Amino acid sequence: MEKVKEKRLFIETYGCQMNFSDSEIVGSIMTEQGYTTTDAAENADVIFINTCSIRDNAEQRIRKRLKEIKRMKKSNPNLKVGILGCMAERLKQQLLDEEEHVDLIVGPDAYRDLPNLIKTVDSGRRAINVLLSEEETYAEIEPVRLGNNSVSAFISIMRGCENFCTYCVVPFTRGKERSRDPETIVNEASDLVTKGYKEVTLLGQNVNSYTWNEDGAEVSFPQLIAKVAAVSPELRVRFATSHPKDISDELIKTIANTQNICNAIHLPFQSGSNAMLKKMNRKYTREWYMERISTIKQYIPDCGLSTDVIAGFCGETEEDHQETLSLMDWVGYDYAFMFKYSERPNTIAQKKFPDDVPEEVKSRRLTEIIDLQQKLSLRSNEQSIGKVVEVLVESTSKRSEADLAGRNDQNKMVVFPRKHYQIGDYVQVKITSCTAATLIGEAL
């Protein structure tokens, strides 16, 4: 009897943590169809590129990668290629027209339809489904955990966004905000603990606006994260990404009072200028943001703080830029994701505001933001020297097989000699030195 050929799937993911979580859902759906995931694109029968549209640079990288895959398809005509996610949702049919070697286009809410779309491609036709849903959360699908890390995992607790920040394409590519049933989230966390995972990160485009109503009872995000933390005292719980307008005193106090919720908050401020914040439709002021940071520091004095910053948004003056730098300095962030403004088609900003800050000015301002953050990161890390921190070991150090690497409670990367420790161990490490990016120490 002839052996049935194993079908292999390769998924390449770009962009945010939510995309990585979505790729694991796709992996689960395809596993049900008899596919196994592979780490090597050249061994695959199906290649999915899970895309990001947040900046033009991300889309250009994906276009370049598609050219490489086009060459692979020439040598393997049976290879199926699919574009998933936000870029698929944004460009839709245009992608099929421009990339003749692409077989299917699938938006973030249409992954359940992948088996049907694959059948369409098998029949010799190209396929597309970019319908957005007001209900889809993939709540009952158990994700296939991709990658080699069996220590930490993502749990997607909600989908979509309704903030409509003027620079952002996400509300148009991921649709309306909707939350998952809390019971399914707690069950997923429990299952991960059973499988040996030590850390989960709760994900949402605007994670702290999570809310679930059932029989007149409401579960808020602070209540949800407490439920997940109660699954096991050995389970570290993180979350991303928070919107400043929704970070409540209740959430801050829940983090402060729950030992295994990590003392780390990613709180994007984008600009330190009220004029820019208003133009961005961020729904808070500089003063509101500073009050939230003060409250966090009051209840969680050792809280790790990180952020997102945009340089050169429409109409940004030198004074606006200086206000961004002064806010960064006042907060003293541990690290930041820093970008030049990239105009995205069909966003509110693209329709209403000219992209009028010259490219060389954007680049210079971004360099100043990066240089300041390097100093702040180094200063923050230097304050850890001499302290003992608990590290969850995630991997071997990238620089040396003799060292292990993992993060502490504040989400800082720590490297220390391997000795007898294993990936997945909690280790007490005394910090002896640092760089701007890494704490270096010795296990006690």
C-alpha positions in Angstrom: 0.0 0.0 0.0 1.4 3.4 -1.0 2.3 5.7 1.9 0.4 9.0 1.9 2.8 11.9 1.6 3.0 14.1 4.6 1.8 17.6 4.0 4.0 20.3 5.5 3.2 23.9 6.4 5.6 26.7 6.9 4.4 29.9 8.5 6.5 33.1 8.5 5.2 35.9 10.8 5.8 39.6 10.7 4.7 42.4 13.1 3.0 42.3 16.5 2.6 39.6 19.1 -1.0 39.3 18.0 0.2 38.1 14.6 2.3 35.4 16.2 -0.7 34.3 18.2 -2.8 34.2 15.0 -0.1 32.1 13.3 -0.5 29.5 16.1 -4.3 29.5 15.5 -3.7 29.0 11.8 -1.2 26.1 12.7 -4.0 24.5 14.7 -6.6 24.8 11.9 -4.1 23.3 9.3 -3.0 20.5 11.7 -6.7 19.4 11.7 -6.4 19.1 7.9 -3.4 16.8 8.2 -0.5 19.3 7.9 2.5 19.3 10.1 4.5 22.5 10.6 8.1 22.8 9.5 10.8 25.3 10.3 12.2 25.2 6.7 10.4 27.0 3.9 12.1 24.9 1.3 10.6 21.7 2.7 7.0 23.0 2.7 4.0 22.2 0.5 2.2 25.3 1.7 3.9 28.6 2.7 1.8 31.2 4.6 3.2 34.7 5.2 1.3 36.3 8.1 1.7 40.0 7.4 1.8 43.4 9.0 0.6 46.7 7.6 1.4 49.1 10.5 4.3 50.7 8.6 5.3 50.9 5.0 8.7 49.4 5.9 7.0 46.2 7.1 5.1 45.8 3.8 8.3 46.4 1.8 10.1 43.6 3.7 7.2 41.3 2.9 7.2 42.3 -0.8 10.9 41.4 -0.9 10.3 38.1 0.8 7.5 37.3 -1.7 10.1 37.7 -4.5 12.3 35.1 -2.9 9.3 32.7 -2.5 8.4 33.3 -6.2 11.8 31.9 -7.1 11.1 28.9 -4.9 7.7 28.3 -6.6 9.4 28.3 -10.0 11.5 25.2 -8.9 8.5 23.7 -7.1 5.2 24.5 -9.1 3.1 22.5 -6.7 4.0 24.9 -3.8 1.0 26.8 -2.5 1.6 30.4 -1.3 -0.8 32.3 0.9 -0.8 35.8 2.3 -2.6 36.2 5.7 -3.3 39.0 8.1 -3.4 42.8 8.0 -1.7 43.3 4.6 -4.1 40.8 3.1 -7.0 42.7 4.6 -5.7 46.1 3.5 -4.9 45.3 -0.1 -7.3 42.4 -0.8 -7.7 41.6 -4.5 -4.9 44.0 -5.4 -2.4 41.5 -3.9 -3.7 38.7 -6.1 -3.3 41.0 -9.1 0.2 42.1 -8.2 1.7 38.9 -7.0 0.8 36.3 -9.6 2.5 33.4 -7.7 0.3 34.0 -4.6 -2.6 31.4 -4.5 -4.7 32.7 -1.6 -5.4 35.9 0.4 -6.9 35.5 3.9 -7.8 38.3 6.4 -7.5 37.9 10.2 -11.1 36.9 10.8 -11.3 34.3 8.0 -8.8 31.6 9.2 -11.6 29.0 9.8 -12.2 29.1 6.1 -8.6 28.0 5.3 -9.6 24.3 4.6 -12.2 25.4 2.0 -9.7 28.0 0.5 -7.0 25.3 0.2 -9.5 23.0 -1.7 -10.2 25.9 -4.1 -6.5 26.2 -4.8 -6.2 22.4 -5.2 -8.9 22.6 -7.9 -6.7 25.1 -9.9 -8.2 28.4 -8.8 -7.0 31.2 -6.6 -8.9 32.0 -3.4 -9.7 35.0 -1.2 -11.6 35.6 2.0 -11.2 39.0 3.7 -14.5 39.3 5.4 -14.3 41.0 8.8 -16.4 39.6 11.7 -18.0 41.2 14.7 -18.0 37.9 16.6 -14.9 35.8 15.7 -12.5 35.3 18.6 -11.3 31.7 17.8 -12.1 31.1 21.4 -12.3 27.3 21.4 -9.3 26.6 19.0 -6.3 25.3 20.9 -3.3 27.0 19.2 -0.3 24.9 17.9 2.6 26.4 19.8 5.2 27.3 17.1 8.9 27.9 17.7 11.2 26.3 20.2 10.2 28.1 23.3 8.2 25.8 25.6 8.4 28.2 28.5 6.3 31.2 27.6 3.1 31.5 25.4 0.7 34.0 24.1 -3.1 33.9 24.9 -5.2 36.2 22.7 -8.0 37.5 24.9 -9.7 39.9 22.4 -9.5 41.0 18.8 -10.0 44.2 16.9 -9.7 47.9 17.9 -12.1 50.9 17.9 -9.8 53.6 19.0 -9.2 55.0 15.5 -5.9 56.7 16.2 -5.5 58.8 13.1 -2.2 57.3 12.0 -3.2 53.6 12.5 -4.6 51.1 10.0 -5.5 48.4 12.6 -9.2 49.3 13.0 -9.6 48.8 9.2 -7.6 45.5 9.1 -8.8 43.9 12.3 -12.3 45.2 12.7 -14.4 45.9 15.8 -13.3 45.2 19.3 -14.6 41.9 20.8 -13.6 39.9 23.9 -13.3 36.2 24.5 -15.2 34.2 27.1 -13.1 34.4 30.2 -13.7 30.7 30.9 -11.9 29.8 27.7 -9.0 32.0 28.5 -8.6 30.5 32.0 -8.9 27.0 30.5 -6.2 27.8 28.0 -3.9 29.0 30.7 -4.6 25.9 32.8 -3.8 23.7 29.8 -0.5 25.5 29.3 0.5 25.0 32.9 -0.3 21.3 32.6 2.0 21.2 29.6 4.9 22.8 31.6 4.7 26.4 30.5 5.8 28.9 33.1 4.6 32.2 31.6 1.7 33.6 29.6 1.2 37.0 28.0 -2.5 38.1 27.5 -2.8 39.8 24.2 -5.1 42.4 22.6 -4.8 45.4 20.4 -6.1 47.3 23.5 -5.9 44.7 26.1 -7.1 46.7 29.1 -10.4 47.5 27.5 -11.3 43.8 27.7 -14.8 43.3 29.0 -17.2 40.3 29.1 -20.9 40.4 30.0 -22.9 37.3 30.8 -26.2 37.1 32.6 -25.8 40.7 33.8 -22.4 40.1 35.3 -19.3 41.9 33.9 -15.8 40.6 33.9 -13.3 43.4 33.5 -9.6 43.1 32.5 -8.4 43.4 36.2 -10.7 40.6 37.1 -9.7 38.5 34.2 -5.9 38.8 34.8 -6.5 37.9 38.5 -8.4 34.8 37.4 -5.5 33.8 35.1 -2.9 34.5 37.9 -4.9 32.2 40.2 -4.4 29.2 37.9 -1.0 28.6 39.5 1.4 30.6 41.7 4.2 29.2 39.4 2.7 30.9 36.4 4.0 34.3 35.5 1.4 36.5 33.8 2.1 39.5 31.5 -0.1 41.5 29.2 0.2 43.7 26.1 -0.7 46.2 24.8 -2.3 48.8 27.1 -3.9 52.1 26.1 -3.3 54.9 28.5 -7.0 56.0 28.5 -8.0 52.5 30.0 -5.3 51.8 32.5 -7.4 52.0 35.7 -6.5 52.2 39.4 -8.1 48.8 39.8 -5.7 47.2 37.3 -2.7 48.9 38.8 -3.7 47.7 42.3 -4.3 44.2 41.0 -0.8 44.1 39.6 0.6 45.4 42.9 -1.3 43.0 45.0 -0.8 39.8 42.9 2.7 38.3 43.2 2.7 36.4 39.9 1.5 39.2 37.7 4.7 40.7 36.4 5.6 44.3 37.4 6.0 45.4 33.9 3.6 47.7 31.9 4.0 48.6 28.2 2.2 51.9 27.9 2.6 53.6 24.5 2.5 57.4 24.7 3.4 58.1 21.0 4.0 61.9 21.6 4.7 64.1 24.5 2.8 67.0 22.9 -0.9 67.7 23.5 -1.2 69.2 20.1 0.1 66.0 18.5 -1.9 63.7 20.8 -5.1 65.5 19.8 -4.2 65.3 16.1 -3.5 61.6 16.7 -6.9 61.1 18.4 -5.2 59.4 21.3 -8.0 60.4 23.8 -5.7 61.6 26.6 -3.4 64.5 27.3 0.3 64.6 28.4 -0.9 65.5 31.9 -3.3 62.5 32.0 -0.5 60.2 30.9 1.9 61.6 33.6 -0.7 61.1 36.3 -1.1 57.4 35.2 2.7 56.9 35.4 2.8 58.6 38.8 0.0 56.3 40.1 1.8 53.2 38.7 5.1 54.3 40.5 3.1 54.9 43.7 1.6 51.4 43.9 4.4 49.5 42.0 7.6 51.3 42.8 9.8 48.8 40.9 7.5 48.6 37.8 9.2 48.1 34.5 8.0 50.7 32.0 8.2 50.5 28.2 6.5 52.5 25.4 6.1 53.3 21.7 7.1 56.6 20.2 6.4 58.2 16.8 8.8 60.8 15.4 7.7 63.3 12.8 3.9 63.0 12.8 2.0 65.4 10.6 2.7 69.0 11.5 5.1 68.1 14.4 7.1 71.2 15.4 10.5 71.3 17.1 8.7 72.2 20.3 6.4 69.2 20.0 9.5 67.0 19.5 11.2 68.5 22.6 8.1 67.7 24.6 8.4 64.1 23.6 12.0 64.0 24.7 11.2 65.7 28.0 8.4 63.2 28.7 10.7 60.3 28.0 13.3 61.7 30.4 10.7 62.3 33.1 9.3 58.7 32.9 12.7 57.1 32.5 11.6 54.1 30.4 13.4 50.8 30.5 13.1 50.4 26.7 11.0 51.7 23.8 9.9 50.9 20.3 10.7 54.0 18.3 9.6 54.8 14.7 9.4 57.5 12.1 5.9 58.4 11.1 4.9 56.3 8.1 1.8 57.4 6.3 -0.6 54.5 5.7 -3.2 54.6 2.9 -6.9 55.2 3.9 -6.1 56.1 7.5 -7.7 59.3 8.9 -4.3 61.0 9.0 -3.7 60.3 5.3 -7.1 61.8 4.4 -7.0 64.8 6.7 -3.3 65.8 7.4 -0.4 66.5 5.0 2.7 64.3 5.8 4.7 67.5 5.9 7.7 66.8 8.2 10.7 66.4 5.8 12.3 63.0 5.8 15.7 64.3 7.0 13.9 66.0 10.0 12.1 62.8 10.9 15.4 60.9 10.8 17.2 63.4 12.9 14.4 63.5 15.5 14.2 59.7 15.6 18.0 59.5 16.2 17.6 61.9 19.1 14.8 59.8 20.6 16.9 56.6 20.2 20.0 58.2 21.7 18.0 59.4 24.7 16.4 56.0 25.2 19.9 54.3 25.1 20.9 56.6 28.0 17.7 55.9 29.9 18.0 52.1 29.3 21.6 52.1 30.6 20.7 54.3 33.6 17.7 52.0 34.4 19.9 48.8 34.1 22.7 50.3 36.2 20.2 50.7 39.1 19.9 46.9 39.1 23.6 46.3 39.7 24.0 44.6 43.1 20.4 43.5 43.3 19.1 39.9 43.3 16.4 39.2 40.7 14.3 36.2 39.9 14.9 35.1 36.3 12.7 32.6 34.3 15.2 30.9 32.0 14.0 31.0 28.4 16.9 30.0 26.2 20.7 29.7 25.7 22.4 33.0 25.3 22.8 34.1 21.7 26.4 34.9 22.3 27.6 31.9 24.2 26.4 28.3 24.8 28.0 28.6 28.3 25.4 31.2 29.3 21.6 31.1 29.8 19.2 34.0 29.2 15.8 34.9 30.6 13.7 37.8 31.8 13.1 39.1 35.3 9.8 40.4 36.7 10.3 43.8 35.0 10.8 42.2 31.6 14.5 42.9 31.5 16.8 40.4 29.8 19.3 38.7 32.1 22.3 36.6 31.1 24.2 34.4 33.5 26.5 31.3 33.4 24.6 28.1 32.7 26.1 25.8 35.5 23.5 23.1 36.2 20.4 25.2 35.4 17.9 24.3 32.7 15.4 26.2 30.4 12.2 26.7 32.4 13.9 27.1 35.8 13.4 30.0 38.0 16.8 31.2 39.1 17.9 33.8 41.7 20.6 35.9 39.9 22.7 38.7 41.4 23.3 41.4 38.9 27.0 42.3 38.6 27.1 44.4 35.4 25.0 45.5 32.4 24.7 47.0 29.0 21.8 49.3 27.8 20.0 46.1 26.6 21.0 43.4 29.1 21.6 42.7 32.7 24.6 40.4 33.5 24.9 38.4 36.7 25.7 35.2 38.6 23.3 32.6 39.8 23.1 32.3 43.6 
